Amino acid sequence: MISSVYKRLSKIALNEFSDIAIESRILSLPSGVPLKIRLYLIDDTIVDI
């Protein structure tokens, strides 16, 4: 359930900010529980959500 929310938010971020966001990754704890979404922007900036 939680991971599906992270996947959905990751897709939304890429769709809504496609002019500046080039990639997103879901970072997880060793247990597999999602921790945060990491967005990579066109200017080499990384944004953790």
Rosetta constraint file for C-alpha pairs under 8 A:
AtomPair CA 1 CA 5 HARMONIC 6.61 0.50
AtomPair CA 2 CA 6 HARMONIC 6.50 0.50
AtomPair CA 2 CA 34 HARMONIC 7.37 0.50
AtomPair CA 3 CA 7 HARMONIC 6.18 0.50
AtomPair CA 3 CA 33 HARMONIC 7.46 0.50
AtomPair CA 3 CA 34 HARMONIC 6.11 0.50
AtomPair CA 4 CA 8 HARMONIC 6.11 0.50
AtomPair CA 5 CA 9 HARMONIC 6.12 0.50
AtomPair CA 6 CA 10 HARMONIC 6.01 0.50
AtomPair CA 6 CA 26 HARMONIC 7.01 0.50
AtomPair CA 6 CA 34 HARMONIC 7.33 0.50
AtomPair CA 6 CA 36 HARMONIC 7.84 0.50
AtomPair CA 6 CA 37 HARMONIC 7.09 0.50
AtomPair CA 7 CA 11 HARMONIC 6.30 0.50
AtomPair CA 7 CA 26 HARMONIC 7.46 0.50
AtomPair CA 8 CA 12 HARMONIC 6.24 0.50
AtomPair CA 9 CA 13 HARMONIC 6.12 0.50
AtomPair CA 10 CA 14 HARMONIC 6.38 0.50
AtomPair CA 10 CA 24 HARMONIC 6.29 0.50
AtomPair CA 10 CA 25 HARMONIC 7.48 0.50
AtomPair CA 10 CA 26 HARMONIC 7.60 0.50
AtomPair CA 10 CA 37 HARMONIC 6.67 0.50
AtomPair CA 11 CA 15 HARMONIC 6.10 0.50
AtomPair CA 12 CA 16 HARMONIC 5.86 0.50
AtomPair CA 13 CA 17 HARMONIC 5.80 0.50
AtomPair CA 13 CA 18 HARMONIC 7.77 0.50
AtomPair CA 13 CA 21 HARMONIC 7.74 0.50
AtomPair CA 14 CA 18 HARMONIC 5.22 0.50
AtomPair CA 14 CA 21 HARMONIC 5.93 0.50
AtomPair CA 14 CA 22 HARMONIC 7.21 0.50
AtomPair CA 14 CA 23 HARMONIC 7.09 0.50
AtomPair CA 14 CA 24 HARMONIC 7.12 0.50
AtomPair CA 17 CA 21 HARMONIC 5.63 0.50
AtomPair CA 18 CA 22 HARMONIC 6.80 0.50
AtomPair CA 20 CA 41 HARMONIC 5.42 0.50
AtomPair CA 20 CA 42 HARMONIC 5.42 0.50
AtomPair CA 21 CA 39 HARMONIC 6.56 0.50
AtomPair CA 21 CA 40 HARMONIC 5.83 0.50
AtomPair CA 21 CA 41 HARMONIC 4.37 0.50
AtomPair CA 21 CA 42 HARMONIC 6.11 0.50
AtomPair CA 22 CA 39 HARMONIC 7.63 0.50
AtomPair CA 22 CA 40 HARMONIC 5.80 0.50
AtomPair CA 22 CA 41 HARMONIC 5.60 0.50
AtomPair CA 22 CA 42 HARMONIC 6.16 0.50
AtomPair CA 23 CA 39 HARMONIC 5.88 0.50
AtomPair CA 23 CA 40 HARMONIC 5.17 0.50
AtomPair CA 23 CA 41 HARMONIC 7.25 0.50
AtomPair CA 24 CA 37 HARMONIC 6.76 0.50
AtomPair CA 24 CA 38 HARMONIC 5.48 0.50
AtomPair CA 24 CA 39 HARMONIC 4.43 0.50
AtomPair CA 24 CA 40 HARMONIC 6.11 0.50
AtomPair CA 25 CA 37 HARMONIC 5.72 0.50
AtomPair CA 25 CA 38 HARMONIC 5.16 0.50
AtomPair CA 25 CA 39 HARMONIC 6.62 0.50
AtomPair CA 26 CA 34 HARMONIC 6.63 0.50
AtomPair CA 26 CA 35 HARMONIC 7.39 0.50
AtomPair CA 26 CA 36 HARMONIC 5.91 0.50
AtomPair CA 26 CA 37 HARMONIC 4.57 0.50
AtomPair CA 26 CA 38 HARMONIC 6.25 0.50
AtomPair CA 27 CA 34 HARMONIC 5.95 0.50
AtomPair CA 27 CA 35 HARMONIC 5.55 0.50
AtomPair CA 27 CA 36 HARMONIC 5.37 0.50
AtomPair CA 27 CA 37 HARMONIC 6.08 0.50
AtomPair CA 27 CA 38 HARMONIC 7.02 0.50
AtomPair CA 28 CA 32 HARMONIC 5.43 0.50
AtomPair CA 28 CA 33 HARMONIC 5.33 0.50
AtomPair CA 28 CA 34 HARMONIC 4.08 0.50
AtomPair CA 28 CA 35 HARMONIC 4.77 0.50
AtomPair CA 28 CA 36 HARMONIC 6.98 0.50
AtomPair CA 29 CA 33 HARMONIC 5.36 0.50
AtomPair CA 29 CA 34 HARMONIC 6.28 0.50
AtomPair CA 29 CA 35 HARMONIC 6.11 0.50
AtomPair CA 36 CA 48 HARMONIC 6.49 0.50
AtomPair CA 36 CA 49 HARMONIC 5.56 0.50
AtomPair CA 37 CA 48 HARMONIC 5.73 0.50
AtomPair CA 37 CA 49 HARMONIC 5.12 0.50
AtomPair CA 38 CA 46 HARMONIC 6.71 0.50
AtomPair CA 38 CA 47 HARMONIC 5.68 0.50
AtomPair CA 38 CA 48 HARMONIC 4.53 0.50
AtomPair CA 38 CA 49 HARMONIC 6.32 0.50
AtomPair CA 39 CA 46 HARMONIC 5.68 0.50
AtomPair CA 39 CA 47 HARMONIC 5.08 0.50
AtomPair CA 39 CA 48 HARMONIC 6.38 0.50
AtomPair CA 39 CA 49 HARMONIC 7.92 0.50
AtomPair CA 40 CA 44 HARMONIC 6.55 0.50
AtomPair CA 40 CA 45 HARMONIC 6.05 0.50
AtomPair CA 40 CA 46 HARMONIC 4.83 0.50
AtomPair CA 40 CA 47 HARMONIC 6.60 0.50
AtomPair CA 41 CA 45 HARMONIC 5.21 0.50
AtomPair CA 41 CA 46 HARMONIC 6.26 0.50
AtomPair CA 41 CA 47 HARMONIC 7.76 0.50
